[in-house]
Every structure is written in C-alpha cells, then in structure tokens.
C-alpha cells in the first residue's frame, strides 16, 4: 500500500470535489514478486501505470517506477 501524504498547508483540489482526505492510498502489486529491491517504508516513488479498483481501493499492477528519495536510517 502506497500512501500519498499531503503536506501541511496544501489545500484539497477543487477538481476532486474538494473532499480529499489528508492522504490518498494506492495498492501497488507486482505479480510474481514478494519484494522489490529498494522499495521500503519511507521511500519516495514515482509510479506510472494503469489504475483499477481492487477491494474498494485504487490499485496498480506491475507499474514502472522511479525511486526519488530514500529516508536515511540511523
């Protein structure tokens, strides 16, 4: 599950009806893989693919991805 957390001060979009939650969720599924190297909690990603509905959540299967930044571990 990927979460798009809105930063403080960002207003909900008028195009989405103005009822945007403080976060949006996307279920990302890579078929045939249980883990994708480099993707872990705290990593900022850019995903590209077709979105569908799965169990009431938007979902994306086998997206192309780019790792934008990683959270440093101490």
Jmol script that loads the backbone (N, CA, C; Angstrom):
load data "model"
ATOM      1  N   UNK A   1       0.860  -1.162   0.000  1.00  0.00           N
ATOM      2  CA  UNK A   1       0.000   0.000   0.000  1.00  0.00           C
ATOM      3  C   UNK A   1       0.908   1.226   0.000  1.00  0.00           C
ATOM      4  N   UNK A   2       0.714   2.099  -0.935  1.00  0.00           N
ATOM      5  CA  UNK A   2       1.474   3.344  -1.038  1.00  0.00           C
ATOM      6  C   UNK A   2       0.564   4.465  -0.561  1.00  0.00           C
ATOM      7  N   UNK A   3       1.086   5.351   0.270  1.00  0.00           N
ATOM      8  CA  UNK A   3       0.308   6.466   0.803  1.00  0.00           C
ATOM      9  C   UNK A   3       0.898   7.762   0.290  1.00  0.00           C
ATOM     10  N   UNK A   4       0.033   8.620  -0.236  1.00  0.00           N
ATOM     11  CA  UNK A   4       0.422   9.948  -0.685  1.00  0.00           C
ATOM     12  C   UNK A   4       0.007  10.912   0.423  1.00  0.00           C
ATOM     13  N   UNK A   5       0.924  11.264   1.296  1.00  0.00           N
ATOM     14  CA  UNK A   5       0.617  12.158   2.416  1.00  0.00           C
ATOM     15  C   UNK A   5       0.706  13.601   1.946  1.00  0.00           C
ATOM     16  N   UNK A   6      -0.350  14.348   2.214  1.00  0.00           N
ATOM     17  CA  UNK A   6      -0.342  15.767   1.876  1.00  0.00           C
ATOM     18  C   UNK A   6       0.435  16.535   2.928  1.00  0.00           C
ATOM     19  N   UNK A   7       1.228  17.466   2.499  1.00  0.00           N
ATOM     20  CA  UNK A   7       1.991  18.289   3.436  1.00  0.00           C
ATOM     21  C   UNK A   7       1.090  19.350   4.053  1.00  0.00           C
ATOM     22  N   UNK A   8       1.388  19.787   5.291  1.00  0.00           N
ATOM     23  CA  UNK A   8       0.567  20.845   5.905  1.00  0.00           C
ATOM     24  C   UNK A   8       0.526  22.073   5.010  1.00  0.00           C
ATOM     25  N   UNK A   9      -0.649  22.673   4.920  1.00  0.00           N
ATOM     26  CA  UNK A   9      -0.792  23.890   4.126  1.00  0.00           C
ATOM     27  C   UNK A   9      -1.284  23.647   2.717  1.00  0.00           C
ATOM     28  N   UNK A  10      -1.306  22.391   2.261  1.00  0.00           N
ATOM     29  CA  UNK A  10      -1.808  22.090   0.922  1.00  0.00           C
ATOM     30  C   UNK A  10      -3.315  21.917   1.010  1.00  0.00           C
ATOM     31  N   UNK A  11      -4.026  22.636   0.173  1.00  0.00           N
ATOM     32  CA  UNK A  11      -5.486  22.609   0.182  1.00  0.00           C
ATOM     33  C   UNK A  11      -5.991  21.486  -0.717  1.00  0.00           C
ATOM     34  N   UNK A  12      -7.169  20.908  -0.402  1.00  0.00           N
ATOM     35  CA  UNK A  12      -7.760  19.895  -1.273  1.00  0.00           C
ATOM     36  C   UNK A  12      -8.022  20.470  -2.661  1.00  0.00           C
ATOM     37  N   UNK A  13      -7.909  19.646  -3.656  1.00  0.00           N
ATOM     38  CA  UNK A  13      -8.104  20.058  -5.039  1.00  0.00           C
ATOM     39  C   UNK A  13      -9.577  20.306  -5.328  1.00  0.00           C
ATOM     40  N   UNK A  14      -9.879  21.379  -6.020  1.00  0.00           N
ATOM     41  CA  UNK A  14     -11.262  21.696  -6.390  1.00  0.00           C
ATOM     42  C   UNK A  14     -11.755  20.724  -7.449  1.00  0.00           C
ATOM     43  N   UNK A  15     -10.846  20.148  -8.249  1.00  0.00           N
ATOM     44  CA  UNK A  15     -11.254  19.227  -9.303  1.00  0.00           C
ATOM     45  C   UNK A  15     -11.701  17.893  -8.743  1.00  0.00           C
ATOM     46  N   UNK A  16     -11.273  17.549  -7.528  1.00  0.00           N
ATOM     47  CA  UNK A  16     -11.683  16.267  -6.941  1.00  0.00           C
ATOM     48  C   UNK A  16     -12.922  16.429  -6.078  1.00  0.00           C
ATOM     49  N   UNK A  17     -13.617  17.556  -6.206  1.00  0.00           N
ATOM     50  CA  UNK A  17     -14.816  17.774  -5.429  1.00  0.00           C
ATOM     51  C   UNK A  17     -14.529  18.413  -4.086  1.00  0.00           C
ATOM     52  N   UNK A  18     -13.241  18.682  -3.790  1.00  0.00           N
ATOM     53  CA  UNK A  18     -12.875  19.346  -2.552  1.00  0.00           C
ATOM     54  C   UNK A  18     -12.930  18.454  -1.334  1.00  0.00           C
ATOM     55  N   UNK A  19     -13.231  17.169  -1.492  1.00  0.00           N
ATOM     56  CA  UNK A  19     -13.372  16.272  -0.342  1.00  0.00           C
ATOM     57  C   UNK A  19     -12.183  15.324  -0.231  1.00  0.00           C
ATOM     58  N   UNK A  20     -11.000  15.806  -0.475  1.00  0.00           N
ATOM     59  CA  UNK A  20      -9.820  14.956  -0.411  1.00  0.00           C
ATOM     60  C   UNK A  20      -9.405  14.701   1.033  1.00  0.00           C
ATOM     61  N   UNK A  21      -9.051  13.472   1.336  1.00  0.00           N
ATOM     62  CA  UNK A  21      -8.583  13.104   2.670  1.00  0.00           C
ATOM     63  C   UNK A  21      -7.185  13.680   2.867  1.00  0.00           C
ATOM     64  N   UNK A  22      -6.655  13.674   4.107  1.00  0.00           N
ATOM     65  CA  UNK A  22      -5.289  14.150   4.309  1.00  0.00           C
ATOM     66  C   UNK A  22      -4.260  13.220   3.681  1.00  0.00           C
ATOM     67  N   UNK A  23      -4.699  12.086   3.153  1.00  0.00           N
ATOM     68  CA  UNK A  23      -3.818  11.169   2.443  1.00  0.00           C
ATOM     69  C   UNK A  23      -4.653  10.400   1.430  1.00  0.00           C
ATOM     70  N   UNK A  24      -4.006   9.912   0.419  1.00  0.00           N
ATOM     71  CA  UNK A  24      -4.638   9.042  -0.569  1.00  0.00           C
ATOM     72  C   UNK A  24      -3.832   7.756  -0.617  1.00  0.00           C
ATOM     73  N   UNK A  25      -4.517   6.626  -0.796  1.00  0.00           N
ATOM     74  CA  UNK A  25      -3.845   5.329  -0.803  1.00  0.00           C
ATOM     75  C   UNK A  25      -3.959   4.679  -2.171  1.00  0.00           C
ATOM     76  N   UNK A  26      -2.923   3.929  -2.533  1.00  0.00           N
ATOM     77  CA  UNK A  26      -2.888   3.176  -3.775  1.00  0.00           C
ATOM     78  C   UNK A  26      -2.272   1.822  -3.470  1.00  0.00           C
ATOM     79  N   UNK A  27      -2.977   0.761  -3.811  1.00  0.00           N
ATOM     80  CA  UNK A  27      -2.421  -0.587  -3.654  1.00  0.00           C
ATOM     81  C   UNK A  27      -1.577  -0.870  -4.890  1.00  0.00           C
ATOM     82  N   UNK A  28      -0.294  -1.192  -4.682  1.00  0.00           N
ATOM     83  CA  UNK A  28       0.633  -1.460  -5.781  1.00  0.00           C
ATOM     84  C   UNK A  28       1.015  -2.932  -5.714  1.00  0.00           C
ATOM     85  N   UNK A  29       0.837  -3.643  -6.826  1.00  0.00           N
ATOM     86  CA  UNK A  29       1.063  -5.083  -6.851  1.00  0.00           C
ATOM     87  C   UNK A  29       1.990  -5.428  -8.010  1.00  0.00           C
ATOM     88  N   UNK A  30       3.103  -6.081  -7.664  1.00  0.00           N
ATOM     89  CA  UNK A  30       3.994  -6.622  -8.679  1.00  0.00           C
ATOM     90  C   UNK A  30       3.736  -8.117  -8.722  1.00  0.00           C
ATOM     91  N   UNK A  31       3.165  -8.616  -9.796  1.00  0.00           N
ATOM     92  CA  UNK A  31       2.829 -10.029  -9.911  1.00  0.00           C
ATOM     93  C   UNK A  31       4.097 -10.876  -9.956  1.00  0.00           C
ATOM     94  N   UNK A  32       4.102 -11.956  -9.179  1.00  0.00           N
ATOM     95  CA  UNK A  32       5.241 -12.863  -9.157  1.00  0.00           C
ATOM     96  C   UNK A  32       6.381 -12.410  -8.269  1.00  0.00           C
ATOM     97  N   UNK A  33       6.197 -11.309  -7.532  1.00  0.00           N
ATOM     98  CA  UNK A  33       7.255 -10.801  -6.656  1.00  0.00           C
ATOM     99  C   UNK A  33       6.691 -10.558  -5.263  1.00  0.00           C
ATOM    100  N   UNK A  34       7.451 -10.919  -4.251  1.00  0.00           N
ATOM    101  CA  UNK A  34       7.039 -10.623  -2.887  1.00  0.00           C
ATOM    102  C   UNK A  34       7.764  -9.399  -2.359  1.00  0.00           C
ATOM    103  N   UNK A  35       8.850  -9.014  -3.018  1.00  0.00           N
ATOM    104  CA  UNK A  35       9.623  -7.846  -2.607  1.00  0.00           C
ATOM    105  C   UNK A  35      10.271  -7.231  -3.824  1.00  0.00           C
ATOM    106  N   UNK A  36      10.340  -5.890  -3.852  1.00  0.00           N
ATOM    107  CA  UNK A  36      11.009  -5.174  -4.939  1.00  0.00           C
ATOM    108  C   UNK A  36      12.201  -4.456  -4.321  1.00  0.00           C
ATOM    109  N   UNK A  37      13.431  -4.754  -4.765  1.00  0.00           N
ATOM    110  CA  UNK A  37      14.623  -4.130  -4.175  1.00  0.00           C
ATOM    111  C   UNK A  37      14.543  -2.607  -4.217  1.00  0.00           C
ATOM    112  N   UNK A  38      14.864  -1.980  -3.077  1.00  0.00           N
ATOM    113  CA  UNK A  38      14.886  -0.523  -2.989  1.00  0.00           C
ATOM    114  C   UNK A  38      13.579   0.087  -2.522  1.00  0.00           C
ATOM    115  N   UNK A  39      12.501  -0.689  -2.548  1.00  0.00           N
ATOM    116  CA  UNK A  39      11.213  -0.151  -2.113  1.00  0.00           C
ATOM    117  C   UNK A  39      10.928  -0.647  -0.706  1.00  0.00           C
ATOM    118  N   UNK A  40      10.855   0.303   0.215  1.00  0.00           N
ATOM    119  CA  UNK A  40      10.576   0.018   1.622  1.00  0.00           C
ATOM    120  C   UNK A  40       9.904   1.241   2.222  1.00  0.00           C
ATOM    121  N   UNK A  41       9.493   1.133   3.470  1.00  0.00           N
ATOM    122  CA  UNK A  41       8.815   2.249   4.136  1.00  0.00           C
ATOM    123  C   UNK A  41       9.694   3.497   4.114  1.00  0.00           C
ATOM    124  N   UNK A  42       9.108   4.635   3.787  1.00  0.00           N
ATOM    125  CA  UNK A  42       9.817   5.909   3.783  1.00  0.00           C
ATOM    126  C   UNK A  42      10.429   6.296   2.455  1.00  0.00           C
ATOM    127  N   UNK A  43      10.367   5.430   1.455  1.00  0.00           N
ATOM    128  CA  UNK A  43      10.930   5.728   0.138  1.00  0.00           C
ATOM    129  C   UNK A  43       9.912   6.520  -0.668  1.00  0.00           C
ATOM    130  N   UNK A  44      10.365   7.583  -1.307  1.00  0.00           N
ATOM    131  CA  UNK A  44       9.503   8.385  -2.171  1.00  0.00           C
ATOM    132  C   UNK A  44       9.610   7.831  -3.588  1.00  0.00           C
ATOM    133  N   UNK A  45       8.449   7.524  -4.186  1.00  0.00           N
ATOM    134  CA  UNK A  45       8.395   6.888  -5.500  1.00  0.00           C
ATOM    135  C   UNK A  45       7.620   7.713  -6.503  1.00  0.00           C
ATOM    136  N   UNK A  46       7.935   7.503  -7.756  1.00  0.00           N
ATOM    137  CA  UNK A  46       7.081   7.971  -8.858  1.00  0.00           C
ATOM    138  C   UNK A  46       6.643   6.701  -9.578  1.00  0.00           C
ATOM    139  N   UNK A  47       5.332   6.500  -9.688  1.00  0.00           N
ATOM    140  CA  UNK A  47       4.779   5.313 -10.323  1.00  0.00           C
ATOM    141  C   UNK A  47       4.091   5.691 -11.618  1.00  0.00           C
ATOM    142  N   UNK A  48       4.128   4.778 -12.589  1.00  0.00           N
ATOM    143  CA  UNK A  48       3.494   5.010 -13.869  1.00  0.00           C
ATOM    144  C   UNK A  48       2.812   3.718 -14.298  1.00  0.00           C
ATOM    145  N   UNK A  49       1.499   3.769 -14.485  1.00  0.00           N
ATOM    146  CA  UNK A  49       0.762   2.591 -14.911  1.00  0.00           C
ATOM    147  C   UNK A  49      -0.723   2.874 -14.918  1.00  0.00           C
ATOM    148  N   UNK A  50      -1.499   1.857 -15.270  1.00  0.00           N
ATOM    149  CA  UNK A  50      -2.952   1.994 -15.313  1.00  0.00           C
ATOM    150  C   UNK A  50      -3.534   1.668 -13.942  1.00  0.00           C
ATOM    151  N   UNK A  51      -4.495   2.473 -13.506  1.00  0.00           N
ATOM    152  CA  UNK A  51      -5.124   2.286 -12.200  1.00  0.00           C
ATOM    153  C   UNK A  51      -6.473   1.613 -12.384  1.00  0.00           C
ATOM    154  N   UNK A  52      -6.752   0.640 -11.487  1.00  0.00           N
ATOM    155  CA  UNK A  52      -8.035  -0.054 -11.463  1.00  0.00           C
ATOM    156  C   UNK A  52      -8.533  -0.101 -10.026  1.00  0.00           C
ATOM    157  N   UNK A  53      -9.697  -0.675  -9.777  1.00  0.00           N
ATOM    158  CA  UNK A  53     -10.225  -0.833  -8.424  1.00  0.00           C
ATOM    159  C   UNK A  53     -10.021  -2.282  -7.986  1.00  0.00           C
ATOM    160  N   UNK A  54      -9.596  -2.486  -6.730  1.00  0.00           N
ATOM    161  CA  UNK A  54      -9.436  -3.815  -6.161  1.00  0.00           C
ATOM    162  C   UNK A  54      -9.829  -3.746  -4.693  1.00  0.00           C
ATOM    163  N   UNK A  55     -10.893  -4.438  -4.321  1.00  0.00           N
ATOM    164  CA  UNK A  55     -11.390  -4.434  -2.939  1.00  0.00           C
ATOM    165  C   UNK A  55     -11.656  -3.026  -2.415  1.00  0.00           C
ATOM    166  N   UNK A  56     -12.182  -2.163  -3.261  1.00  0.00           N
ATOM    167  CA  UNK A  56     -12.542  -0.817  -2.838  1.00  0.00           C
ATOM    168  C   UNK A  56     -11.401   0.190  -2.829  1.00  0.00           C
ATOM    169  N   UNK A  57     -10.185  -0.232  -3.171  1.00  0.00           N
ATOM    170  CA  UNK A  57      -9.043   0.676  -3.230  1.00  0.00           C
ATOM    171  C   UNK A  57      -8.552   0.789  -4.670  1.00  0.00           C
ATOM    172  N   UNK A  58      -8.036   1.952  -5.049  1.00  0.00           N
ATOM    173  CA  UNK A  58      -7.381   2.024  -6.350  1.00  0.00           C
ATOM    174  C   UNK A  58      -6.139   1.137  -6.307  1.00  0.00           C
ATOM    175  N   UNK A  59      -5.864   0.455  -7.413  1.00  0.00           N
ATOM    176  CA  UNK A  59      -4.732  -0.468  -7.465  1.00  0.00           C
ATOM    177  C   UNK A  59      -4.004  -0.331  -8.793  1.00  0.00           C
ATOM    178  N   UNK A  60      -2.712  -0.636  -8.771  1.00  0.00           N
ATOM    179  CA  UNK A  60      -1.885  -0.582  -9.963  1.00  0.00           C
ATOM    180  C   UNK A  60      -1.053  -1.867 -10.005  1.00  0.00           C
ATOM    181  N   UNK A  61      -1.122  -2.585 -11.118  1.00  0.00           N
ATOM    182  CA  UNK A  61      -0.379  -3.830 -11.278  1.00  0.00           C
ATOM    183  C   UNK A  61       0.876  -3.589 -12.111  1.00  0.00           C
ATOM    184  N   UNK A  62       1.999  -4.110 -11.623  1.00  0.00           N
ATOM    185  CA  UNK A  62       3.285  -4.056 -12.332  1.00  0.00           C
ATOM    186  C   UNK A  62       3.624  -2.670 -12.889  1.00  0.00           C
ATOM    187  N   UNK A  63       3.575  -1.638 -12.056  1.00  0.00           N
ATOM    188  CA  UNK A  63       3.870  -0.304 -12.582  1.00  0.00           C
ATOM    189  C   UNK A  63       5.357  -0.112 -12.863  1.00  0.00           C
ATOM    190  N   UNK A  64       5.637   0.781 -13.767  1.00  0.00           N
ATOM    191  CA  UNK A  64       7.017   1.262 -13.897  1.00  0.00           C
ATOM    192  C   UNK A  64       7.223   2.195 -12.710  1.00  0.00           C
ATOM    193  N   UNK A  65       8.418   2.235 -12.175  1.00  0.00           N
ATOM    194  CA  UNK A  65       8.646   3.071 -11.001  1.00  0.00           C
ATOM    195  C   UNK A  65      10.026   3.699 -11.038  1.00  0.00           C
ATOM    196  N   UNK A  66      10.137   4.803 -10.311  1.00  0.00           N
ATOM    197  CA  UNK A  66      11.400   5.511 -10.130  1.00  0.00           C
ATOM    198  C   UNK A  66      11.508   5.848  -8.656  1.00  0.00           C
ATOM    199  N   UNK A  67      12.637   5.517  -8.049  1.00  0.00           N
ATOM    200  CA  UNK A  67      12.872   5.879  -6.656  1.00  0.00           C
ATOM    201  C   UNK A  67      13.411   7.297  -6.649  1.00  0.00           C
ATOM    202  N   UNK A  68      12.675   8.215  -6.001  1.00  0.00           N
ATOM    203  CA  UNK A  68      13.057   9.632  -5.992  1.00  0.00           C
ATOM    204  C   UNK A  68      13.946   9.978  -4.816  1.00  0.00           C
ATOM    205  N   UNK A  69      13.656   9.419  -3.639  1.00  0.00           N
ATOM    206  CA  UNK A  69      14.496   9.678  -2.465  1.00  0.00           C
ATOM    207  C   UNK A  69      14.306   8.567  -1.459  1.00  0.00           C
ATOM    208  N   UNK A  70      15.306   8.421  -0.614  1.00  0.00           N
ATOM    209  CA  UNK A  70      15.257   7.426   0.448  1.00  0.00           C
ATOM    210  C   UNK A  70      15.411   8.119   1.782  1.00  0.00           C
ATOM    211  N   UNK A  71      14.726   7.581   2.782  1.00  0.00           N
ATOM    212  CA  UNK A  71      14.848   8.107   4.154  1.00  0.00           C
ATOM    213  C   UNK A  71      16.109   7.482   4.744  1.00  0.00           C
ATOM    214  N   UNK A  72      16.959   8.317   5.326  1.00  0.00           N
ATOM    215  CA  UNK A  72      18.208   7.817   5.927  1.00  0.00           C
ATOM    216  C   UNK A  72      17.917   7.072   7.214  1.00  0.00           C
ATOM    217  N   UNK A  73      18.565   5.929   7.390  1.00  0.00           N
ATOM    218  CA  UNK A  73      18.441   5.140   8.615  1.00  0.00           C
ATOM    219  C   UNK A  73      19.609   5.456   9.535  1.00  0.00           C
ATOM    220  N   UNK A  74      19.325   5.651  10.807  1.00  0.00           N
ATOM    221  CA  UNK A  74      20.388   5.958  11.772  1.00  0.00           C
ATOM    222  C   UNK A  74      20.863   4.713  12.454  1.00  0.00           C
TER     223      UNK A  74
END
end "model"
wireframe off; spacefill off
backbone 0.3
color backbone group
